[in-house]
Amino acid sequence: MRMKMQCLAGLVAFLSLSSAALAQVGGPADDPAAQQASQASPTPQPPESPKDPGLVTRPSPTPRPSSVFTPEGKIHLDVMVADTAGKALSGLGPQDFTLLDDGRPRKILSFRSFDGVNVNANPPVRVFLVFDTVNLPFQQVSFARQELEKFLHENGGRLAQPVSLILMTDAGIRVQPRPSTDGNALATVLDQIKGGLHSVYTAMGADGDLQRFQLSLHQMELIADNSAHVPGRKLLIWIGPGWPMMNSHQFTFSDKDQSHYFENIVQLSTALREARMVVYSVTPVNVETDQTRTLMYRDFLKGVPSPRKADTGNLALKVLAIQSGGRILGPDNHLAEQIDNCIADANAFYTISFNPSPAEHADEYHDLKVVVDTPGASVRTNSGYYNQPKSPNGDSR
C-alpha cells in the first residue's frame, strides 16, 4: 500500500482543525479552558452549591513562600525526585540541583519545593483521566471502565486530587467539565457516559491505524493547548495502550512529510511543557503479542533536532510520557493501582526556572537534564525544549 503524501496530508489536515473542537474540555466555570464545555458535556452539571456534594473541590492550604531566587526565568520545569525505593524525596534545597542545558550548566533563577504536607501546591495539582476507547480492544473497554470506577470509589470516594474525566471515542472527546474530589459523583458521571461501538477497527489494517493515529494525536494536542490556560501543574493519565506508531513498511514519507511531522513534534512538546502537563501511560493486559514491538518506543526517546530526524514514532504516547517527565505503567490487570501510583507523584515535587541562551534558528532543540547531589536519587522532568530566536520587539517567536 502506498501512502506517502496521502498519509501526512490527512494528519496535517486533522491536526490543523480549530481548537474550538475541544469545547468539551475544561474545568470550573471560571476556567477559560472550560467556557466552551457546557454544550458538549454528556451530563450538564448545575452550578456548584453547598447542597451539591458531588462537585465540591477540596480547598487547598496556602503555601508558604519558597522562592529562593528572583526574578523567575522564562522556562519553568516541574521536577520529581525519588529515592532508591522509588518514593518522593523531599527536603532538598537549590544547592542540591544542577541544571544541564545541552550538557552545559545553566543558572537556576528560581526554586520552589512542595512536599504535600507542610507546603502544598496552590492551585492543587489537577488530574485528567483520559479513558481511551479508540485504541483499547473492544473486549477490554468494559474491564478498563470497571477498574476506573474502582479507583473513583477508593477511600469512600474521597479523591486526593481534583479530577476531570475525559472519554475519547471515534467521534472525539467528551468531558465532565468541572473537576471534583468526589469520586462517587464522578463514577455516576462515568456511568452516564456511554461510548458507541468502534467505527475504526484494528482489523482495518493500515487505514485503521492511520485514522486512530490522527484522531488520538489531534485530541492530545487539543487537551494540551486548552490546559495551558488552566493555572498549576497537571497529570494527564491516559488509560489505554496508545495509538499506532505508524512505522510499518506500508508507510513511507517524503521530505515534506517529515517536515510536517517535525512541526507537530515541536508544537506538542512545547504545548505540554507550557501547560505544565505530565503524561502517564497506564495499560491493562498486554495487547501486543510481539514484545519487540511493545518496546519499540525506546528507539524514539531522544529529542528530534531537525526534520530529517522526525518520525511518527517520536509522537507515540509512551515517548511523550517519558519526555514530559511522566511514567509508563503496566501492562497488567491492576489499572486502579496503576492510577494510584501516578497520582502519588502529584504533591511532592520541585519547580525551577531558567533563561535559555539565545537561539540561532527557529525550533532549536536543547537537551535538558537535572541532577541532584543525592546518591541513588532518580530525577524526572522534561527531557528537552525547543527554543526560538527573538523577534524584533525582543520576544521569542
Backbone hydrogen bonds, N-H to C=O, Kabsch-Sander energy under -0.5 kcal/mol:
donor,donor_aa,acceptor,acceptor_aa,energy
3,M,1,M,-0.6
7,C,3,M,-1.0
8,L,4,K,-1.3
9,A,5,M,-2.9
10,G,6,Q,-1.8
11,L,7,C,-1.7
12,V,8,L,-3.2
13,A,9,A,-2.3
14,F,10,G,-2.0
15,L,11,L,-2.9
16,S,12,V,-1.3
17,L,14,F,-1.2
21,A,18,S,-2.0
22,L,19,S,-1.9
23,A,20,A,-1.0
25,V,22,L,-1.6
27,G,28,P,-0.5
31,D,28,P,-2.2
34,A,31,D,-2.5
35,Q,31,D,-0.5
35,Q,32,P,-0.7
37,A,34,A,-1.9
41,S,37,A,-1.6
52,D,49,S,-2.2
55,L,52,D,-1.7
56,V,53,P,-0.8
57,T,55,L,-0.6
75,I,354,F,-2.5
76,H,74,K,-0.5
77,L,352,I,-2.9
79,V,77,L,-0.5
79,V,350,Y,-3.8
80,M,380,R,-2.8
82,A,378,S,-2.6
83,D,87,K,-2.8
86,G,83,D,-1.9
89,L,81,V,-3.2
90,S,88,A,-0.7
96,D,93,G,-2.0
97,F,94,P,-1.5
98,T,371,V,-2.5
99,L,106,R,-0.5
100,L,98,T,-0.5
100,L,369,K,-3.2
101,D,99,L,-0.5
101,D,104,R,-3.2
102,D,100,L,-0.6
102,D,367,D,-3.4
104,R,101,D,-1.6
106,R,99,L,-2.5
109,L,107,K,-0.6
109,L,353,S,-2.6
110,S,353,S,-0.9
112,R,351,T,-2.2
114,F,349,F,-2.7
115,D,119,V,-1.1
116,G,119,V,-2.0
116,G,347,N,-0.5
126,R,233,R,-2.1
127,V,162,P,-2.9
128,F,235,L,-3.1
129,L,127,V,-0.6
129,L,164,S,-2.5
130,V,128,F,-0.7
130,V,237,I,-2.7
131,F,129,L,-0.7
131,F,166,I,-3.4
132,D,130,V,-0.9
132,D,239,I,-1.8
133,T,131,F,-1.1
133,T,168,M,-2.0
136,L,132,D,-0.8
140,Q,137,P,-2.2
141,V,137,P,-0.8
141,V,138,F,-1.0
142,S,138,F,-0.6
144,A,140,Q,-2.7
145,R,141,V,-2.1
146,Q,142,S,-2.0
147,E,143,F,-2.2
148,L,144,A,-2.2
149,E,145,R,-2.5
150,K,146,Q,-2.1
151,F,147,E,-2.1
152,L,148,L,-2.1
153,H,149,E,-1.7
154,E,150,K,-0.5
154,E,151,F,-1.2
156,G,153,H,-0.8
157,G,154,E,-1.7
158,R,155,N,-1.3
159,L,157,G,-0.9
159,L,181,T,-2.8
163,V,180,S,-2.4
164,S,127,V,-2.4
166,I,129,L,-2.8
167,L,174,R,-3.4
168,M,131,F,-2.5
168,M,166,I,-0.6
169,T,167,L,-0.6
169,T,172,G,-3.2
172,G,169,T,-1.7
174,R,167,L,-2.4
176,Q,165,L,-2.0
180,S,163,V,-2.0
181,T,56,V,-1.0
183,G,157,G,-3.9
183,G,181,T,-1.0
184,N,157,G,-0.5
186,L,182,D,-1.9
187,A,183,G,-2.4
188,T,184,N,-1.7
189,V,185,A,-2.0
190,L,186,L,-2.7
191,D,187,A,-2.2
192,Q,188,T,-1.3
193,I,189,V,-1.0
193,I,190,L,-0.7
194,K,192,Q,-0.9
195,G,193,I,-0.6
204,M,201,Y,-1.4
205,G,202,T,-1.7
207,D,204,M,-0.8
209,D,205,G,-2.5
210,L,206,A,-2.4
211,Q,207,D,-2.0
212,R,208,G,-2.4
213,F,209,D,-2.5
214,Q,210,L,-2.5
215,L,211,Q,-2.6
216,S,212,R,-2.4
217,L,213,F,-2.1
218,H,214,Q,-2.2
219,Q,215,L,-2.1
220,M,216,S,-2.4
221,E,217,L,-2.5
222,L,218,H,-2.0
223,I,219,Q,-2.4
224,A,220,M,-2.2
225,D,221,E,-2.6
226,N,222,L,-2.5
227,S,223,I,-2.1
228,A,224,A,-1.0
228,A,225,D,-0.5
229,H,226,N,-1.3
230,V,227,S,-1.5
234,K,276,R,-2.7
235,L,126,R,-2.6
236,L,234,K,-0.5
236,L,278,V,-3.4
237,I,128,F,-2.8
237,I,235,L,-0.7
238,W,236,L,-0.7
238,W,280,Y,-3.0
239,I,130,V,-3.2
239,I,237,I,-0.7
240,G,238,W,-0.9
240,G,282,V,-2.7
251,F,248,S,-1.9
258,Q,254,S,-2.3
259,S,255,D,-1.9
260,H,256,K,-1.8
261,Y,257,D,-2.3
262,F,258,Q,-2.5
263,E,259,S,-1.9
264,N,260,H,-2.0
265,I,261,Y,-2.5
266,V,262,F,-2.6
267,Q,263,E,-2.4
268,L,264,N,-2.6
269,S,265,I,-2.4
270,T,266,V,-2.2
271,A,267,Q,-2.3
272,L,268,L,-2.3
273,R,269,S,-1.9
274,E,270,T,-2.8
275,A,271,A,-1.7
276,R,273,R,-1.3
277,M,272,L,-2.5
278,V,234,K,-2.5
278,V,276,R,-0.5
280,Y,236,L,-2.8
281,S,327,R,-2.1
282,V,238,W,-2.4
282,V,280,Y,-0.6
283,T,329,L,-0.7
289,T,287,V,-0.6
291,Q,289,T,-0.7
294,T,290,D,-1.8
295,L,291,Q,-1.7
296,M,293,R,-1.1
298,R,295,L,-1.6
299,D,296,M,-1.9
300,F,297,Y,-2.2
301,L,298,R,-1.0
309,K,306,S,-1.6
310,A,307,P,-1.5
314,N,311,D,-1.5
315,L,312,T,-1.9
316,A,313,G,-1.5
320,L,316,A,-2.4
321,A,317,L,-2.2
322,I,318,K,-2.1
323,Q,319,V,-2.6
324,S,320,L,-1.5
325,G,322,I,-1.3
326,G,321,A,-2.8
329,L,281,S,-3.2
332,D,283,T,-1.7
335,L,333,N,-0.5
338,Q,334,H,-2.1
339,I,335,L,-2.5
340,D,336,A,-2.1
341,N,337,E,-2.2
342,C,338,Q,-1.7
343,I,339,I,-2.4
344,A,340,D,-1.4
345,D,342,C,-1.9
346,A,343,I,-2.0
349,F,114,F,-1.6
349,F,347,N,-0.8
350,Y,79,V,-2.5
351,T,112,R,-2.3
352,I,77,L,-2.3
353,S,110,S,-1.4
354,F,75,I,-1.9
364,E,361,H,-0.7
364,E,387,N,-2.4
365,Y,363,D,-0.6
366,H,385,Y,-2.6
368,L,383,S,-2.4
369,K,100,L,-1.8
371,V,98,T,-2.5
373,D,96,D,-2.1
374,T,372,V,-1.7
377,A,374,T,-1.9
378,S,82,A,-2.3
380,R,80,M,-2.6
383,S,323,Q,-2.1
385,Y,366,H,-2.0
387,N,364,E,-3.0
387,N,385,Y,-0.6
391,S,395,D,-4.5
394,G,391,S,-2.5
397,R,389,P,-2.2
